[in-house]
Amino acid sequence: IWGCGEMEDTIQFLASLSVVLVFLGSVFSYFVLRPLYSAISELRITIRELRDDIKEHEARRHTMEIKLAEVDQSTRSAHHRLDTLEKGR
């Protein structure tokens, strides 16, 4: 069906097209995908750091809650003692 010259032209065209597409793919990968991968990697690191900070702050908050409860209990106890002393007068 095809002549010999037409097939050679088609094969040559497809080979040239393949070279161009590989080149464009490489350029796209270098200028688009590489920076994206780098940014994603940096975001992962930032997210890990934020998670660690959140855990640390949660631990501090929990400790402060315990201390606040102790201060509250101490204050109530002191008020109770003061009330008892005032009734004794």
C-alpha positions in Angstrom: 0.0 0.0 0.0 2.7 2.4 1.0 5.6 3.2 -1.3 9.1 2.7 0.0 9.8 6.4 0.0 6.6 7.2 2.0 7.5 4.7 4.7 11.0 6.0 5.0 9.6 9.6 5.3 7.1 8.5 7.9 9.8 6.6 10.0 12.2 9.6 9.7 9.4 12.0 10.8 8.5 9.7 13.8 12.2 9.5 14.7 12.5 13.3 14.6 9.3 13.7 16.5 10.6 11.3 19.2 13.8 13.2 19.5 11.9 16.5 19.9 9.5 15.0 22.4 12.3 13.5 24.5 14.1 16.9 24.5 10.9 18.7 25.5 10.3 16.2 28.2 13.8 16.7 29.6 13.4 20.5 29.5 10.0 20.2 31.2 11.4 17.9 33.8 14.4 20.1 34.5 12.6 23.5 34.6 9.2 22.4 36.0 9.3 19.1 37.8 12.6 19.5 39.6 11.7 22.8 41.3 8.3 21.2 42.3 10.0 18.2 43.8 12.3 20.5 45.7 9.5 22.6 47.0 7.5 19.5 48.0 10.6 18.2 49.9 11.0 21.5 51.7 7.3 21.5 52.6 7.6 18.0 54.1 10.4 19.2 56.3 8.5 22.3 57.4 5.4 20.1 58.2 7.6 17.8 60.3 9.0 20.7 62.2 5.5 22.2 62.7 4.3 18.8 64.1 7.2 18.7 66.5 6.5 22.3 67.6 2.8 21.4 68.1 3.7 18.4 70.2 6.1 20.5 72.3 3.5 23.2 72.8 0.8 20.6 73.8 3.2 19.2 76.4 3.8 22.6 77.8 0.1 23.4 77.8 -0.6 20.2 79.7 2.0 21.0 82.2 0.6 24.5 82.7 -2.9 23.1 83.1 -1.6 20.9 85.9 0.2 23.8 87.6 -2.9 26.0 87.2 -5.1 23.3 88.8 -2.6 23.1 91.7 -2.6 26.9 92.1 -6.4 26.9 92.0 -6.6 24.2 94.7 -4.1 26.0 96.8 -6.0 29.3 96.5 -9.3 27.6 97.4 -7.6 26.0 100.4 -6.2 29.4 101.5 -9.6 31.0 101.1 -11.1 28.3 103.2 -8.5 28.8 106.0 -9.1 32.5 105.9 -12.9 32.0 106.1 -12.4 29.7 109.1 -10.1 32.2 110.8 -12.6 35.0 110.2 -15.5 32.9 111.7 -13.3 32.2 114.8 -13.0 35.9 115.6 
